[in-house]
Amino acid sequence: MNTPQADLYPSRQKDQPSWQERLDPVVYRTDLANAPISPEQIERFERDGYLVIPHLFSAEEVTLFRDELERMRQDPAVAESGKTIKEPGSGAIRSVFAIHKDNALFARVAADQRIAAIASFILGGDVYVHQSRMNFKPGFTGKEFYWHSDFETWHVEDGLPRMRTLSCSILLTDNEPHNGPLMLIPGSHRHFIHCVGATPENHYEKSLRKQEFGVPDNDSLTQLAERYGIDTATGPAGSVVFFDCNTMHGSNSNITPSARSNLFYVYNHVDNAARAPYCGLAPRPGFVAEREDFTPLQIRKQQYL
């Protein structure tokens, strides 16, 4: 395991929350004319901490991905793999992790240049997949997920030293305002919230279903929302949402008949690979946070049909 670096973003160490300004760039490359998307889109990501690109994948590709997702969801071996997170109460499958390792199709999607090249440009070089999963939010019973910054957890519990990581969500169903879409606070990525409460042992076992440690305090959330407002990441199936690792986000429960599902990839720069967790506890398991293979992705065009 790598030697810990200085903790530039301490959290869960004091009994009162506090703020600090971000120390790292949001976009690591400045040659916007060479970006795989428009300079305006890169600038929007840098300003807001997230970007929605509609129709990045075709309807036929979405159908292929969704069929494979449903096959995996019905597979008893997947359900019992130890890499599956279930809804509190109902026991319905909520997430299946490590899809870029355990599924050939979704491994190809991880390296698809339509998404991975954007991540590589924003993060400024070679990237690997820190985490991947497929997510389900069923109709009527899909539970909420509370406000949080992913980086706070990835830093404290996984040992990612700097903010050089982003998430990519491929929408496999229409995300509408009424069916519990991703909510984000634009501009929140510029501020790191020091959370309170010591990290429990094996925190991931509960936090992946309902996070209670590493969540911001109500006053900080109120200040962020009053300063920046709250957006929803809506769009038709085949759209992709990119968001910075420190963007404050969450989602409401889904009490409508319209289920939601997505493929989710976390890209991290190879120079920002996981080190010893800053909480001093044992790291989360490899299927949640990559700790061994930091080989750069071989990004290329993918033909699925």
N, C-alpha and C positions, 0 to 999 in steps of 0.2 A: 504494500500500500504506500502511496506517495506521502511524503512529508507534508503536513498541513502548512498552508500559506497563512500569512497574517489575516485575521478575520476583519475584513473591511466592511462587512455588513452584519454586525452582531445582532442577534435576535433571541428571544426567549431567555434572556439573562437577567432582566430586572423586573421589578414589580410594577413599573409604570411604563406605558407605551411612549414612544417618541418617534420623531421623524429625522431623516437625513436626506440630503439631495443625492441623486444618482451620481456615481463616480465614473461610469463607463459610457461609451457611445451607445446610441441606439442603432444607427447604421454605420458599419465599419468601413465601407467604401464610399468614396466621394465622386468617383467617375460615373455619374448618373447616366451619361449618354451610353454607357456600355451595359446598363442594367437589363435583365431579361424582361422587365416590365417598364412602363413609362416612368420618366423622372417624377411626374406628378404623383404617381402611386407610391413611389419610394418616399417622397416627401410627406405624403399623407401618413404612411406608416411611422415615419420618424416623429411627426407631430402628435398623432393620436395614440400610437402604441399598438395599432391594429389596422388591418386592411381586409376588405371582403372583395374577392374577384368572382363575379358571377360566371357560371357556365364554363369553368375551366376544364371540366370533364363532360363528355357527351352523355346523352340519355342512355345510349347503349352500354357505355362503360359503367355507368351508375348501376344499371340493371345487373351487369356481371358481378360487380362488387357486392351488391345487396344480396344476390343469390348465394354467393360464397359466405357472406356474413350469416345468413339464415341457416345455411348448412352447418356452420360451426356452432351456432347457438343451439341447434338440435342435437349435437354430437355429445353423447354422455362422457366420452373421454375428455372433451374440452371442459365440460362442466366440473369434472373431477381432477383437472390438471394441476390445481393449486395456483393457477394464474388467473382465475376467474373471481371477480368481485360481484357479490349479490346484493340486491336491494335490502335495506333494513326492513324487517317485518315480513314482506311478501316472499323473499328468497329468490325473486326473479333475477336473472343475469343482468348485471349493470354494465360490466366491462370485462373484456378478455385482453390480457396484456401479452406483450412480446410477439405481436402478429408479424413483425418484420423478420423474426427468427423462425417462427413455427409454421408459417404459411407461405408457400412459394409465390402465390399471386400478390399478396400484400407486401412481400419483400421487394418485388418489382416496383410496386407503387411507391415505396419509400424512396427509391432512386430515380423516380420519374422526373425528368428535367423541368416539367411544368411547375413542380413545387420545390424540388430540392435545389434547383439552380437559383430560385428566388432566395431560399434560406442561405445558400452559400454566399450570394452577393451581399445580403444584409449583414451577415456575420463575418464577412471578410476573408473567406478562404475555405479550406477543407472542413467538412462537417461529418459527423457520425450521428446515429440515432441513439439518443439518451434513453428514450422511452417510446413505446408504441402501444396502441390499444384500439379496439373497436368498442364504441359506446352505444348503449341503448337507453332510450327514455320512453318506456311504453306509454300508450294512451291510458288515461284515467289514474294510473298509479305511479307514474314516474316522479321520483322525489327530487326536491330542490338540492342544490349544492351551494354552500354558503360562500360569501365573498372571501377571496384570498388572492395573494400573489404567488404564482408557482415558484418563483425564484426563492422566496422565503423558505419553502420546504426543501427545494433542491439544494440550496446552500447549507441550511442547518442539518438536514438529515442525509443528504447525499454527498456533500462536500464539493459542489461546483463553486469555484472561488469567485468568479466574476459574472456579470450580466452579459453573457455572449451566447444566448440560447433563445430559441423561439419555438412556438407551437404552430402546427398546421392542422386544421380540421377540415376534412373533405366531407361535405354534406351529402348524405345518401338519401335524405328525405327533405321535403320542403321545410325550411325553418321559418315559421311565421310568428308574429307578435304574441299569439295566443297559446302556443304549444311549448312554452318553456325554453325559448332559445337562449343562447349565450348572451349575457349582459356584460358590458364593459364600461369602465369609467375612462373616457379618453383623456390622455394627459397624465393619468395616475402613474404611468411608468417612470416619470421623472423623480418620484419620491419613494424612498424605501421606508416602510413602517416597521419599527422595532416592536415585535409582539411580546406579550407577557406569558408566563407559565412555562415551567421546565418540561422538556420533551419526555413523555413516558417511554418505557421500554416497548419495542415492537409497535410503535405508534401507527405504522402503516396499516396494520390489521384493522384498525377502526377508522383511520383518517380517510381511507379510500372509499369508505361508505358514508361517513359523516365526520367532517373535520371539526375538531374542537380546540386543538392547539395549533398555533401558527396562523390564526385568523386575526384580522385587525379589530381594534376596539371600535365601539359605536361612534365615539366622538371623531375619531380619525376618518371613518367612513362618511360621516355626515359632512365633515369639512371637504373631503374629496368630491363628494356629490354636489355640494353647493358651489364649489369652485369650477367643476368641469362638466357636471351633468352626467347622465347615464344613457348609454346607447344600447341598442339590441342588434346583434349580428344576424340579420334575416337574409334569406335568399332562397332561390330554388335549388333542388337537388342538382349536384354537379358543381355547385359553387364551392369556393375554398375560403376559409378564414385563417389569416395569419395573425398572430398576436405575440407581442414581446413578452419575455419571461416575467417581467415585473409589472405588467398591466393588471390592475385590480379587476377581477371578474367573478362571476357566479351565475347561477341560473335558478329560476323559479320551478316549482313543481308543475307537472303537466296533467291537468284534469280534463283535457279534451280527448276526443277519440283519435287524434292525429299523433301517432308515434313519431319519435325522432331517432335517427341513428347516424353515426359518422365514423370515419376512420381518422385516427388521431396520431400524429407523429411529432415528436419533440427532437429538433435538430440542435446539436451543440457543436461549437467549434472544437477542433481537436486539441488546441492549446488550452482549452478550458475543461479538460477531462476531470472526472470525479476524483477527489482526494479523500482523506479521512474526514468523516462528518464533523462539522463544527460544534455539534452538540455533545461530542465525546462518547456517544453510544455506538453500538454496532451498526454498520450501514444497512440500509434496506436491501432486500434480496435483488439479485441481478435482473429478474424479470420486470421489476418496477424501475430500476435505475441501473443502466449499464456501468459495470465497474472493471471490465477486463478487455473488451475488444473495442479499441478506439480507431480502427482502420477507417480511413476516409471512404465515404460512399463513392462508388463509380457511377456518376450521374450520366444518364443517357436518355434518349428518346425511347419510349415504350409503346409497343403495339400489342393491344390486348385482344383485338377482334379479327 
